[in-house]
Amino acid sequence: MDTGPSGVVEASTRRVAPRNRQPVILETEMNDLDLKDRLSAIESRAPSFEPPPVVVRRPRHFGLSLVSAAVLVLAVAATAVAGAVVVGGMVRGYPGVENQGQPLAGANLECMAPPQADAYLAAHGFTNVIWQVETGTTESGQGTTTFVTVPPAHGYIVPGAIVDGQLHMIVDQRAGASGTGACFGMPMP
């Protein structure tokens, strides 16, 4: 290389062919037939596959959704009515024996110990009383219920009801119980 004026390097115009390389084909030497042959050769070597089928979706009908919603609402309503009928046949409500218009209105049985309440009831004609005794604890909600014909020695009286001609009284002996009515919060008798 010769250096010319002001440090410019002149490049030679001589080409050097690369060794052990295949000759480069210039664009002018390729024609359309060669390209098609090369493309078909590449395509024949490539793995083939079937494209997935095109799924044609039909538009949803809004009416079908409304019908489904109506059926669901009717099913829920029928279940609620059936549940009310079943529970209504199993649960019966009775007026409390101390409510206004009932035989022991204003007796304040909740302030008495169970033996005192039994004596009061016997004096007023209730000689066959069923005592429902609740034991356990009020905090955990676990306990036992027993039915006896003789009143227990202690506990809070919860006025019951007359069921099928027989007086039912409740005695609450659970830990944490606090009484009811006029004697709420007093010590357990």
VEXDREN-2710 file (C-alpha; in Angstrom, 1 decimal):
% VEXDREN-2710
k/r/px/py/pz
1/MET/0.0/0.0/0.0
2/ASP/1.2/3.3/-0.9
3/THR/0.6/6.3/1.3
4/GLY/-0.4/9.3/-0.7
5/PRO/-0.4/12.9/0.2
6/SER/-1.7/13.9/3.6
7/GLY/-1.7/10.4/5.0
8/VAL/-4.4/8.9/2.8
9/VAL/-4.0/5.2/2.2
10/GLU/-4.9/3.9/-1.2
11/ALA/-6.5/0.5/-1.5
12/SER/-5.5/-1.9/-4.2
13/THR/-8.1/-3.0/-6.7
14/ARG/-6.9/-6.6/-6.8
15/ARG/-9.4/-9.2/-5.5
16/VAL/-8.3/-12.2/-3.5
17/ALA/-10.4/-15.3/-3.8
18/PRO/-11.1/-17.0/-0.5
19/ARG/-9.7/-20.5/-0.1
20/ASN/-11.8/-23.7/0.4
21/ARG/-15.0/-21.8/0.1
22/GLN/-17.8/-22.3/-2.4
23/PRO/-18.1/-19.6/-4.9
24/VAL/-20.7/-17.0/-4.1
25/ILE/-23.5/-16.8/-6.6
26/LEU/-24.4/-13.3/-7.5
27/GLU/-28.0/-12.2/-7.9
28/THR/-27.6/-11.7/-11.6
29/GLU/-26.7/-15.4/-12.1
30/MET/-30.0/-16.7/-10.4
31/ASN/-33.2/-16.8/-12.3
32/ASP/-36.8/-17.6/-11.3
33/LEU/-36.5/-21.3/-12.2
34/ASP/-33.6/-21.8/-9.9
35/LEU/-35.4/-20.1/-7.1
36/LYS/-38.5/-22.2/-7.6
37/ASP/-36.4/-25.4/-7.6
38/ARG/-34.6/-24.5/-4.5
39/LEU/-37.8/-23.5/-2.7
40/SER/-39.5/-26.8/-3.7
41/ALA/-36.4/-28.7/-2.4
42/ILE/-36.6/-26.9/0.9
43/GLU/-40.3/-27.5/1.2
44/SER/-39.9/-31.2/0.5
45/ARG/-37.4/-31.6/3.3
46/ALA/-39.5/-29.6/5.8
47/PRO/-41.9/-31.6/8.0
48/SER/-45.5/-31.3/7.0
49/PHE/-48.5/-30.9/9.2
50/GLU/-52.2/-30.3/8.9
51/PRO/-53.4/-26.9/10.0
52/PRO/-56.0/-27.1/12.8
53/PRO/-59.6/-27.0/11.6
54/VAL/-61.2/-23.6/11.7
55/VAL/-64.0/-23.6/14.3
56/VAL/-67.0/-21.6/13.2
57/ARG/-68.8/-20.3/16.2
58/ARG/-72.4/-19.5/16.1
59/PRO/-73.5/-16.4/17.9
60/ARG/-75.1/-17.1/21.3
61/HIS/-78.7/-16.4/21.7
62/PHE/-79.7/-14.1/24.5
63/GLY/-83.0/-15.8/24.8
64/LEU/-81.4/-19.1/25.8
65/SER/-79.6/-17.3/28.7
66/LEU/-82.8/-15.8/29.9
67/VAL/-84.6/-19.1/29.9
68/SER/-81.7/-20.7/31.9
69/ALA/-81.9/-17.8/34.4
70/ALA/-85.7/-18.2/34.8
71/VAL/-85.3/-22.0/35.3
72/LEU/-82.6/-21.4/38.0
73/VAL/-84.8/-18.8/39.8
74/LEU/-87.8/-21.2/39.8
75/ALA/-85.6/-24.0/41.2
76/VAL/-84.3/-21.8/44.0
77/ALA/-87.8/-20.6/44.8
78/ALA/-89.2/-24.2/44.9
79/THR/-86.4/-25.3/47.2
80/ALA/-87.1/-22.4/49.6
81/VAL/-90.8/-23.2/49.6
82/ALA/-90.2/-26.9/50.2
83/GLY/-87.8/-26.1/53.0
84/ALA/-90.3/-23.9/54.7
85/VAL/-93.0/-26.6/54.4
86/VAL/-90.7/-29.2/56.0
87/VAL/-89.5/-27.0/58.8
88/GLY/-93.0/-25.7/59.4
89/GLY/-94.2/-29.2/60.0
90/MET/-91.4/-29.9/62.5
91/VAL/-91.2/-26.7/64.5
92/ARG/-94.2/-25.5/66.5
93/GLY/-94.3/-22.3/68.5
94/TYR/-96.2/-22.0/71.8
95/PRO/-96.9/-18.9/73.8
96/GLY/-94.8/-18.6/77.0
97/VAL/-96.6/-19.6/80.2
98/GLU/-95.9/-16.2/81.8
99/ASN/-97.0/-14.2/78.7
100/GLN/-100.1/-11.9/79.0
101/GLY/-103.3/-14.0/78.8
102/GLN/-101.5/-17.2/79.8
103/PRO/-102.2/-19.1/83.1
104/LEU/-99.1/-17.9/85.0
105/ALA/-98.8/-14.3/83.7
106/GLY/-96.8/-12.2/86.1
107/ALA/-95.7/-15.1/88.4
108/ASN/-92.0/-14.2/88.1
109/LEU/-90.9/-17.8/88.2
110/GLU/-87.5/-16.8/86.9
111/CYS/-86.6/-15.3/90.3
112/MET/-87.3/-18.6/92.2
113/ALA/-85.2/-21.7/92.8
114/PRO/-86.5/-24.8/91.0
115/PRO/-88.0/-26.4/94.2
116/GLN/-89.8/-23.1/95.0
117/ALA/-91.1/-22.9/91.5
118/ASP/-92.3/-26.5/91.7
119/ALA/-94.2/-25.7/94.9
120/TYR/-95.7/-22.6/93.3
121/LEU/-96.8/-24.5/90.2
122/ALA/-98.4/-27.3/92.3
123/ALA/-100.3/-24.7/94.3
124/HIS/-101.7/-23.4/91.0
125/GLY/-102.7/-26.8/89.7
126/PHE/-99.7/-27.8/87.6
127/THR/-98.7/-31.1/89.3
128/ASN/-97.3/-32.9/86.3
129/VAL/-94.4/-30.7/85.1
130/ILE/-91.6/-31.7/82.8
131/TRP/-88.3/-30.0/83.7
132/GLN/-85.8/-29.5/80.8
133/VAL/-82.4/-29.2/82.5
134/GLU/-79.6/-27.5/80.4
135/THR/-76.0/-28.1/81.5
136/GLY/-72.6/-27.3/80.0
137/THR/-71.2/-23.9/79.2
138/THR/-72.7/-20.9/77.5
139/GLU/-69.3/-19.9/75.9
140/SER/-68.6/-23.0/73.8
141/GLY/-72.3/-23.7/73.0
142/GLN/-71.8/-27.3/74.0
143/GLY/-73.9/-29.0/76.7
144/THR/-76.5/-31.5/77.4
145/THR/-80.3/-31.5/77.7
146/THR/-82.1/-33.8/80.1
147/PHE/-85.8/-34.1/80.8
148/VAL/-86.8/-35.0/84.4
149/THR/-90.1/-35.0/86.3
150/VAL/-88.5/-33.8/89.6
151/PRO/-87.0/-30.3/89.6
152/PRO/-83.3/-30.0/90.2
153/ALA/-82.0/-28.3/93.4
154/HIS/-80.6/-25.2/91.7
155/GLY/-80.5/-23.3/88.4
156/TYR/-82.1/-20.4/86.6
157/ILE/-85.8/-20.9/85.8
158/VAL/-86.8/-20.0/82.2
159/PRO/-90.6/-20.0/81.9
160/GLY/-91.6/-22.6/79.4
161/ALA/-94.9/-23.4/77.6
162/ILE/-97.8/-25.7/77.8
163/VAL/-97.3/-28.3/75.1
164/ASP/-100.1/-30.8/74.4
165/GLY/-101.7/-30.1/77.8
166/GLN/-98.5/-30.5/79.8
167/LEU/-96.3/-27.7/81.3
168/HIS/-92.6/-27.7/80.2
169/MET/-90.2/-25.6/82.3
170/ILE/-86.6/-25.0/81.5
171/VAL/-83.8/-24.9/84.2
172/ASP/-80.5/-23.4/83.0
173/GLN/-77.5/-24.8/85.0
174/ARG/-74.9/-23.9/82.4
175/ALA/-71.7/-22.2/83.5
176/GLY/-71.9/-18.5/82.5
177/ALA/-75.7/-18.4/82.5
178/SER/-77.2/-15.1/83.8
179/GLY/-80.9/-15.6/84.3
180/THR/-83.8/-14.0/82.5
181/GLY/-86.5/-11.5/83.0
182/ALA/-86.8/-9.5/86.2
183/CYS/-83.9/-11.5/87.8
184/PHE/-81.4/-11.1/85.0
185/GLY/-77.8/-11.1/86.4
186/MET/-78.7/-12.3/90.0
187/PRO/-76.7/-15.2/91.4
188/MET/-77.9/-18.7/90.4
189/PRO/-80.5/-19.9/93.0
END
